[in-house]
Amino acid sequence: MTFTAEREQNWAGTYVYGASRILNPTSIAELQEIVAREPKIRALGTRHSFNEVADGPGVLVTTTGIPTDLVIADDRKSVTFGGGTRYGEVALALEEAGLALHNMGSLPHISVAGATATGTHGSGARNGSLATAVRALEFVGADGSLRTVRRGDPEFDGSVIHLGALGVVTRVTLDVEPSYRVRQDVYLGVPWSELAGGGIRALMELGYSTSAFTTYADDITQVWVKSRVPEGQADIEVPDEVFGAKHHPDRVAFVSEDDNTTPMDGSVGSWATRLPHFRLDRTPSNGDEIQAEYFVALDEGAEAVAAVRTLADRIQPHLLVTELRAIRADDYWLSETQGRDSLAIHFTFNKHPAEVAALLPQIEGVLAPFTPRPHWGKVSSLSPAEVESRYPRLAEFRALAEQHDPEHKFGGGFVDSRVLGRA
């Protein structure tokens, strides 16, 4: 086991952890001993959250040092592995075995347990979030014992997106399917007028996974369309124009040795190297940034984005880019997409902490008519009461947390105040 006593930061360098120590056990048995011993403990993944959701007043423990031990089920319909494993590593192992996941986040560098616990989502209007692939979770409970929650169990829908409040996840079982191939194409310049009516849903349904990027100028700057290529076909035809945007076949990734994005030149390749936006072997995204994200009903998405655009002159000086993605509804109690197909409005800001902090209430104000749900791992200024009003099954989750952690070992400032209603 290794540990550090100095204050460490998240991946982007925009949040400093307040915990006294960060422990890195190398086996499940060692993790069990730590959890049983420590009075206050929180699970820390690959540090891709931008707020204090993973932080706490005691010790942080990461499972990234525990062996992956990836096991494919005999029926080849699921895979089980260590929760601290990164998505990209799982994807490469599955692809080698001729299998695939249904969805991936933009970053393949994030841990599976951390991403699913916070509702991280990937993209695709017909695709559920990453958490919807979860078939089972193994937790270390407050007394150090192991328990497994499986799909179909009464508490499963309350346990998948759990924010670390139910224990430390050691093993994850995900649904898998036969491997498939994907091509990724780029379109430039969608006029805002194209989003009116049902345009936003139609835009998001262009491909198996679709992302639209904007800086709130005259149009949507780029649309990235990831299309599944049917089995037995070498390729598919794509239109030269969609929603007034021209196909840009010359947008070739890997234009330099340092390029960190996955291929966008219309070439066909593995799902593992096309569904993420960024390469596993490169530094992801911009890095030195602050992220915020709000989920609204997909069919109200055009109006919600139009409301944000009224703040364009205030947002633009601090914005790197906004990405729009759609996610299918699910029934998980703490899911940002619970009960409604959703549009995720994602802001990647420059590292301007004071300015971003001042902007958030303004953005949340214009989005208020659309009852936005903030991403659990991104910055937000919404009050605990406002967050609580968005989740009709939050009381049930609180009861579940109390059942499995009556001494509040897994609590922390964010989880206690924003989720569990503790003083």
Summary of the structure (lengths in Angstrom):
residues: 423
radius of gyration: 20.7
end to end distance: 33.0
largest distance: 61.5
contacts: 1491
relative contact order: 0.15
helix: 26%
strand: 28%
